[in-house]
Amino acid sequence: MKLPKELINGILIALGIAGFFLIMELLGLSNNYYLRVLNVLFVFYGVNRTIRQNIIEGKSGHLTNLLSAGFTALIGVSISIAGLLFYIYNKGGTAYINNLSEQFLFGGATVNEYCFGLLFEGLASSMIVIFITLQFWQSKTQLDE
């Protein structure tokens, strides 16, 4: 049984983000907000990989690629947030979240509020990534024709 490319690439996004944040945690850089922003690179990778695979398969429709990339990003961000939720509860729950949320605009949030805020932020930034990547591939495939 072959898994859908959206699921595989979504899992790759989540693994990349998890690995990146674990390395930052081990190096003591997890408090650096600017490094946290680099997780968008993993979303770019997964979304781009999905669209490229679609193009190779001959699926060049804008709506097809939009939905495929959207599912990829949704899966990746959702798994990442679920992993973060699990990690936060293993590190002490509310006490750990208070340490993390000092760097963000919303201090004193509960674990669920924190994760919901990050889910919303992740999905919003994923939409931007999707549209940028779609425009890139649309211009690339038009030049190739």
N, C-alpha and C positions, 0 to 999 in steps of 0.2 A: 504494500500500500504506500503510495507516494503522498507525502504531506503537501498541502498547498504552499506555494511560494510565499504567500502573504504571512502564513503562520511561521514558516522557517525564518523569513527575514525579520518578522516581529520578534521572534525569540533571539535572533542575532543582535537586534537593537537592545533588548533587555539585558542580554549577557554583556554586551559592550559597556552599557551604562553601569551595570553592577560592578564589573571588573574595574572600571575607571574610578568609581567612588570608593571601592575597597582599597585600591592602591593609594588614593588620596588620603584615606583614613590611616593607612599604615605609615605613610610619609608625614603625617601630621599636617596635611594641607587642606583638610576638610572644612576648615573655617574660612578659606579663601573663596569668596563669592564668585570672583571672576573666573576661577578654574571650574566652578560648577556649571558655568554657562557653556562650557565646551561639550557637554553631553549632546548638544544639538548636532554635533558631527556624526554621532552614532545614528541619529534619526536620519540625517542626510544619506548616510551609507545605506541603510536598510531600504529607504524609500527609493533611492536611485537604483539600487540593485533590483527591486521589484519591477520598476518601470523598464529598465534595460532588459530584463528577462521577458517582459511582455512584448517589447519591440522585436526581440529575437524570435519569439513565437508568432510574430505577424499581427499582434494585437496593438494597433497604433491608434485606436479610437481614443479621443480625449476623455470621454465619460468612463470608458473601461479602465483606463489608466488612473483616472481620478479615484474611482471606487477601490481599485486594487491597492493604490498607494495609501488611501485613507484607512483601509482595513489593516494594512501593514503597520502604520503608525499607531493606530488604536490598540492593536495587539501589543506592540512594543512598549508603549507608554503604560498600558494597564498592567502588564506583567512587572514592569519596573516599579510602579507604585505599590503593587502587592508585595513585591520583594522588600521594598523600603518599609512598609508597614510591619512585615515580619521581623525585619532587622531592628526597627525601633523598639518593638516589644521585647526582643531578646536583649537589647542593651539597657533596658530599664524603663521603657515606656515614657511616661510624662516627664520624668526627670531628664531623660535624654533629649526629649523633644524641646524642653525649655532651653537646653544648651544649643541645639541646632537653630531654633527660631530666633535667637538673639541677632543673627546675621540678616534676617528677613524683616520686611516691613511689619508683619503681623507677629508681635510677640505675645506670649502667654496663650497660645492656641492649644487646643487639645490635639491628641494624636490624629484623630479622625479629621478634624478641621485642617490640620497641617497637610495631611495626605490628600484631602479633597482639593485644597488650594493648589497643591503641586500637580494634581491630575488635571485641573482646569488649565493651569499654566502650560503643562506639557502638551495638552491637546491643541491649545491655541498656537503654540509655537510650531507644532507639527503641521498645522494647516498652512502656515507660512512656508514651511519647508516643502510641503507637497506642491504648492502653487509655483514656487521657484523652480523646483525640479521638473514639473510638467512643462513650464515655459522653456527650460533648457532643452528638453528632449523634443518638444514641438519644433523649435527652431532648428535643431540638429537634423531631425528627420525631413524637414522641408528643404534643407540645403542638400541633403543626399538624393532627393528625388529629381 
